[in-house]
Structures are given as structure tokens and as C-alpha cells.
Amino acid sequence: QVQLVESGGGLVQPGGSLRLSCAASRSIFAFNAMGWYRQAPGKQRALVARILSGGSAFYADSLKGRFTISRDNAKNTLYLQMNSLKPEDTAVYYCNGEASGRLYWGQGTQVTVSS
């Protein structure tokens, strides 16, 4: 059973930055793709960014230029660097990984952007 554990969320002021981490219980080489999603209150979970095993990254159009997804294979960890945060970025952020036809999710980490 693969476990994904997010960390790094919290309260930040508008314009601030946060870096989220997602630690995997196994080598992330096993994942064909990994991604970050977010779910704001009353809204559906939506894609934030996705990175393939070869390193290609894809972003939600509205987030390009502010968010950066990366992976550290040696640490079995996925990251999301979030800059110039806005109140509308407030949500629970989830990481996921796709491996052997299955989709794995973490438990989520809360990000709140407020003054």
C-alpha cells in the first residue's frame, strides 16, 4: 500500500509564498505521473499541476508563472512552490500519484491566504 503524506500548508498573507511537500512511502520512480490538486470550500477538486516521470510539467492555466511543481527522486518527495499567493488560492491541497493503473491520494494540507 502506497502512502502519500502532504506537509507545508498553513496561514500566509497575500503575496506570500509556501512550499508544499508530498512524501511517498515508496520510490516515486514507480509513479508514471504525480500531481497537486486543490479543493476550495463548496467547489470541486481541481488540478493545480502535474509532472510526468520524464520531468514534463503541466499547470492549470490560471496558475502558470506563480506555482512550480518539482520532484526529488532521491527523497521520494513531490513539491509545489507557490508564490504571490492570493486569497483565492485558499484550499485544501492534495497530492496524488499514478502507478500500475491505480491512483493514490494523500490526506491533504490546508492552505489559507488571508491578511
C-alpha positions in Angstrom: 0.0 0.0 0.0 1.4 3.3 -1.1 1.1 6.3 1.3 1.4 9.9 0.3 1.8 12.5 3.1 1.5 16.2 2.4 3.0 18.9 4.6 3.9 22.6 4.5 0.4 24.1 4.5 -0.6 26.9 6.8 -1.7 30.6 7.0 0.1 33.1 4.8 -0.5 36.7 3.9 -1.5 37.7 0.4 1.7 38.0 -1.7 3.5 35.4 0.4 4.9 32.1 -0.5 4.7 28.5 0.7 6.3 25.2 -0.4 4.2 22.1 0.0 5.8 18.7 0.2 4.4 15.3 -0.5 6.4 12.4 0.9 5.9 8.9 -0.7 6.3 5.7 1.2 7.9 4.1 -1.8 10.2 5.2 -4.6 8.5 7.8 -6.8 10.1 6.2 -9.8 7.1 3.8 -9.6 4.7 6.7 -10.4 4.1 7.4 -14.1 2.8 10.8 -13.0 2.3 12.8 -9.9 0.3 15.9 -9.3 -1.2 18.5 -7.0 -4.9 19.2 -6.8 -6.8 21.6 -4.6 -10.3 21.9 -3.3 -11.8 25.1 -2.0 -14.9 25.2 0.1 -18.0 24.5 -1.9 -16.0 23.7 -5.1 -14.8 20.6 -6.8 -11.3 19.3 -6.6 -9.3 20.8 -9.4 -5.9 20.2 -11.0 -3.1 22.6 -9.9 -0.1 21.0 -11.6 1.1 17.6 -12.8 4.6 16.2 -13.5 5.4 13.1 -15.6 8.1 10.6 -14.8 10.2 12.2 -17.5 10.0 15.6 -15.9 7.5 17.3 -18.1 5.2 19.6 -16.1 1.8 20.9 -16.7 -0.2 23.6 -14.9 -3.7 25.0 -14.7 -3.7 28.0 -17.0 -4.6 30.4 -14.2 -1.6 29.3 -12.1 1.2 29.4 -14.6 4.0 31.6 -13.5 3.1 31.5 -9.8 3.3 27.8 -9.0 6.1 25.4 -9.7 5.9 21.6 -9.4 9.0 19.5 -8.9 10.1 16.1 -7.7 13.2 14.9 -5.8 13.6 11.2 -6.7 16.3 10.7 -4.1 14.0 11.9 -1.3 10.8 10.3 -2.8 9.2 13.7 -2.5 7.0 15.9 -4.7 7.0 19.6 -4.1 4.8 22.6 -5.0 6.3 26.0 -4.7 3.6 28.6 -4.5 4.5 32.3 -4.9 2.4 35.5 -5.0 -0.4 33.8 -3.2 -3.9 35.2 -3.4 -6.9 34.7 -1.1 -8.5 32.7 -3.9 -5.7 30.2 -3.5 -7.1 29.2 -0.2 -8.0 25.5 -0.3 -7.0 22.0 0.8 -4.1 20.8 -1.4 -3.8 17.2 -2.2 -1.0 15.3 -3.9 -1.6 12.2 -6.0 0.4 9.6 -7.8 -0.5 7.3 -10.7 1.2 3.8 -10.7 0.3 0.5 -12.2 -3.2 1.7 -13.2 -4.0 2.9 -9.7 -4.4 6.4 -8.3 -3.1 7.2 -4.8 -4.1 10.3 -2.8 -2.7 12.0 0.3 -4.8 13.3 3.1 -4.4 16.9 2.1 -2.9 20.0 3.7 -4.8 23.3 4.3 -3.5 26.5 2.8 -5.1 29.7 3.9 -4.2 33.0 2.3 -5.5 35.9 4.4 -4.4 39.1 6.0 
